[in-house]
Amino acid sequence: MARILCLHGCRTNAAFMERQLAQLKAKLGESEFSHLEGPISGMLAADDDVEQECMPPYFQWWEPLDGVAGQLEAVRYVAEHIRTQGPFDALLGFSEGAACATAVLAALHGAGRGSAEVRQQLKTELADVPRPRLVICVCGIPPDDFRPGCFCFGRGSNKVCQVPVPSIHVIGESDGDRHGSEELAEEWYGVSPAAAKNSDSKIVRHPHGHRFPLDCRLLADAVRELVRKDCAQLGEVSRLAAAGC
């Protein structure tokens, strides 16, 4: 059974994400889904659908105007939850939640933008946080989407030091943020349509907009396959450790 920590989209909440996840959870009944709400709360919903479906308050992971400081606060907030409530096998993020999940994994692995020195300092600070080994980004956007060049742990090289974690990227063909989702997959995880064919990571497309697929069978199959491969790798590591290798 996989433990999956879910990070909602901007100005929604755990109750709304529960509704978004209903079909996927039904198909992955063997997995445990846990929710964390963002550190910033307010009464303004992302849109009318969210407001009609769920009562306030609504949450987000950072305020864009807070820049790097806001993003680092969100990363430390999620990391503390993983430290105290984990370990989790996977992070699952929707939209801004996927950006936050990526920022967290980047911090834990010393990846992302910015100088190598800054990235290593953050990695050292969070060294006692158990690392999730998988990530699922649904209609994700890059962590630096709001402020290119200075977001995600400070100024530095424009090149991203990629996150070394197997990933699944759900992309809506009619999503206004589709190009951001493709950029997240390729720049931050090294997953392009061509590369995904020879990789543990996957791209799952659906014909709709900024939402979970109406039919989650392909996504559920991709999650099962990634979890199965992860369990097999963990079993091999345990076998080699027991053998003294």
Steps between C-alpha positions, in 0.01 A plus 500: 500500500635841399465806723430806285510859629263723300558873447196691368485779243509873569211638708327166546515260794523135600123449469504614138799281418322203655230550238759533225663174614184295547531292182876446534464394864231250403740342250794505744321369807820338625668842537469746788434863403587769753437876460687810607354849455720795411636742760313803362122516554228732375135525405551544124455181297689422181177513297122457519524120482718487812274744684188298416655165588677582828473741788786736589765550612708438188876456500806560286866411525656843450427855396685580174592847630682338793755364253771260616421552871141384450604197303760398758242537776267265310780247444591498870131473594448190284835354604405530868175315431691222325749491788229456763229311309702308242655320341298529179572296191372767261391860469194581288445863409237680295597823320676721761512191724713330233727805492534476879565124488772565243656775711501268804665213310748741344595621849536146638727400209694825461345557158315794341622841386742725684860452602631157596603644838146615586350170385750300706433709811128427477562131434718485813238685708235243400725194517286331769179521293405162344498542123189400306620278216227578244304806387172546310445844345145565377472808278821614667677831453873566553598635843652807333202565273406821682841663502740345247867540580469580870250250639587157641785567743656815370677637198748286315527296186193500277556127457307272735687231692239229446314317777617134502161348584277281279197705405158490336375812323129539422446758226166630372507569128245783544670642809611862473801399709588202277834645391591558864424135576721390210776734616478361854534144370788570265707765682454386858480121457652435157179343373415575137261297279802327341692444826192365683494195271831380647450620856325405821329840478178548306294768328123442515291724276126562503286715266361733766613816676656584838364201689551133581410263215132408478621142454785423742578147378822597317617708795423221748688249283800733481503549878474124560787431263723763659422374852564139392840592355586700812411206726710267285798735525458530878487121524821470302673758719389309813622172352842646419526656847415168664766335286757756612541652155 
